[in-house]
């Protein structure tokens, strides 16, 4: 039975699969014409509209989202969202399965994006879940034929629900690649984002220091 009650939000700063350096930005505070940003792990930096910090320019901001220019690319990020934009500068230490560094928002939460079978999806790490979990819409986006999976029962905030046990062919968190990951799919829109449960976490070393969480692949 899957337990989703204990949730730890984790942001993945989506690293490029190519061996390139990049600028990593995480929005940790939003105000009228001002934003608090973590840039490449430092900060938070208070930036007003029109200002540039470490190559990141804030175009506009309100309580809902910030519009930024990162490495010449326009990005619209909501509270807690992150972006990693690659540049053409070479970086010798960032290849496939290199460590991924995650940065907390002002509430100490981490969250972001991963890919499942090539489909980009929002996720959070759930230390109380025994398996990766997703809703049926996310499964369809990832081309998972969940209806052919084994039926199981899952415990959620809304009670016990039916789910389908499946195997994810390829799951990527930044530069980390995991294959053949056990997961469950729930019919409907819940959970609203993918829950990264222990079936994935058991294959990672997770080390937190202050506001930084480093993920390293075990095997």
C-alpha positions in Angstrom: 0.0 0.0 0.0 1.3 3.4 -0.9 1.5 6.2 1.7 1.5 9.7 0.4 1.0 11.6 3.7 4.6 12.5 4.4 5.8 14.8 1.6 9.1 16.4 1.1 9.1 18.9 -1.8 12.3 18.7 -4.0 13.3 20.8 -6.9 15.3 19.4 -9.7 17.4 22.0 -11.5 17.1 20.5 -15.0 20.7 20.0 -16.1 21.4 19.7 -19.9 22.2 16.2 -21.1 25.0 17.6 -23.2 28.3 18.5 -21.5 27.7 22.2 -21.2 27.8 24.7 -18.4 24.7 26.7 -17.7 22.9 29.2 -15.4 20.5 27.7 -12.8 17.8 29.9 -11.4 15.2 29.1 -8.7 12.4 31.6 -7.7 12.1 31.7 -3.9 10.1 34.9 -3.5 7.7 37.0 -5.6 6.6 40.6 -5.1 5.3 43.5 -7.2 8.2 44.3 -9.6 10.7 42.4 -7.4 11.8 38.8 -7.0 14.1 36.7 -4.8 16.2 34.4 -6.8 18.7 31.6 -6.1 21.3 31.8 -8.9 23.7 28.9 -9.3 23.2 28.0 -5.7 23.9 31.4 -4.2 21.5 33.9 -2.7 18.7 34.5 -2.3 19.3 37.7 -4.4 16.7 40.5 -4.3 16.3 41.8 -7.9 14.0 44.6 -9.1 12.5 44.8 -12.5 15.1 46.0 -15.0 18.0 44.9 -12.9 20.5 42.2 -13.9 22.3 39.9 -11.4 25.0 37.3 -12.5 23.7 37.4 -16.0 20.0 37.0 -15.0 17.7 39.9 -15.9 14.3 40.5 -14.3 11.9 41.9 -16.8 8.8 42.0 -14.6 7.3 40.3 -11.5 4.1 40.0 -9.5 2.8 37.7 -6.9 2.1 35.0 -9.5 5.2 34.8 -11.6 8.5 36.4 -12.7 9.6 37.0 -16.3 13.3 36.6 -16.7 16.0 36.6 -19.3 18.5 33.8 -18.6 21.4 33.2 -21.0 19.5 35.3 -23.6 16.4 33.1 -23.3 13.1 34.4 -21.9 11.7 32.4 -19.0 8.4 32.8 -17.0 8.7 31.1 -13.6 6.2 30.8 -10.8 7.0 30.7 -7.1 9.3 27.8 -6.4 9.9 26.9 -10.0 13.4 26.5 -11.4 15.1 26.7 -14.8 18.5 25.7 -16.0 19.6 27.3 -19.2 22.8 25.9 -20.9 25.5 28.0 -22.5 28.2 27.2 -24.9 30.9 27.3 -22.2 32.5 23.9 -21.7 32.2 22.2 -18.3 34.4 19.1 -17.8 32.6 17.6 -14.8 28.9 17.5 -15.9 28.1 14.4 -17.9 25.4 11.7 -17.6 24.8 10.6 -14.0 26.8 13.4 -12.5 25.5 14.8 -9.1 22.4 17.0 -9.3 22.3 20.0 -6.9 18.8 21.1 -5.7 18.0 24.4 -3.9 15.4 25.1 -1.3 12.9 28.0 -1.4 12.2 30.2 1.6 10.0 27.6 3.2 12.7 24.9 2.8 10.9 23.1 0.0 12.4 21.6 -3.1 10.5 21.0 -6.4 11.0 20.9 -10.1 10.9 18.9 -13.3 12.0 15.4 -14.4 11.4 13.4 -17.6 9.7 10.0 -17.8 10.2 8.2 -21.1 11.1 11.6 -22.6 8.0 13.4 -21.3 8.7 16.5 -19.1 6.7 16.4 -15.9 6.6 18.3 -12.6 7.6 16.2 -9.5 8.2 16.3 -5.8 10.1 13.8 -3.7 7.8 12.0 -1.2 9.7 10.2 1.5 6.5 8.5 2.7 5.7 6.9 -0.7 7.0 3.4 -1.4 6.9 3.9 -5.1 7.0 6.6 -7.7 3.4 7.7 -8.3 1.6 9.7 -11.0 -1.9 10.5 -12.2 -3.3 9.0 -15.4 -2.8 12.1 -17.4 0.9 12.1 -16.6 1.1 8.4 -17.5 -0.5 9.0 -20.9 2.0 11.9 -21.6 4.8 9.4 -20.8 3.3 6.7 -23.1 2.6 4.3 -20.2 -0.1 1.8 -20.9 -1.1 1.7 -17.2 -4.3 -0.2 -17.8 -2.3 -3.3 -18.5 -0.5 -3.0 -15.1 -1.4 -4.9 -12.0 -4.2 -3.4 -9.9 -3.1 -2.3 -6.4 -4.6 -0.1 -3.6 -3.1 3.2 -2.6 -3.7 5.3 0.5 -4.1 9.0 -0.3 -5.4 12.2 1.5 -8.8 11.3 -0.1 -8.8 7.8 1.2 -8.0 4.4 -0.3 -8.1 4.4 -4.1 -7.3 1.9 -6.9 -4.0 2.2 -8.8 -2.0 0.4 -11.4 1.5 -1.0 -10.8 3.8 -0.3 -13.8 7.5 -0.1 -14.7 9.0 3.1 -16.0 11.5 2.5 -18.7 13.6 5.7 -18.3 13.4 8.3 -15.6 15.7 11.3 -15.6 16.4 13.8 -12.9 18.7 16.4 -14.4 21.7 14.3 -15.6 20.8 11.3 -13.5 19.3 8.4 -15.5 17.3 5.6 -13.8 15.9 2.6 -15.8 13.2 0.1 -14.9 11.7 2.0 -12.0 8.6 0.7 -10.3 5.7 3.1 -10.2 2.0 3.3 -9.6 -0.6 5.2 -11.7 -3.8 6.7 -10.1 -6.9 7.4 -12.3 -7.8 11.1 -12.4 -5.9 14.2 -11.6 -4.4 13.2 -8.3 -1.5 13.4 -7.4 -1.2 16.8 -9.3 2.5 16.2 -9.8 4.7 13.1 -9.9 5.7 11.8 -6.5 9.3 10.5 -6.4 8.9 7.7 -4.0 11.4 5.2 -2.5 11.5 3.0 -5.7 13.6 5.9 -7.1 15.1 7.3 -3.9 16.6 3.9 -3.0 18.9 4.2 -6.0 20.1 7.7 -5.0 22.3 9.1 -2.3 20.6 12.3 -0.9 22.7 14.6 1.1 21.4 17.9 2.4 23.5 20.8 3.6 21.6 23.9 4.6 19.5 24.9 1.6 21.3 22.6 -0.8 20.3 19.0 -1.5 22.7 16.9 -3.6 21.5 13.8 -5.4 24.0 11.2 -6.6 23.2 7.9 -8.4 24.1 4.7 -6.4 23.8 2.3 -9.3 
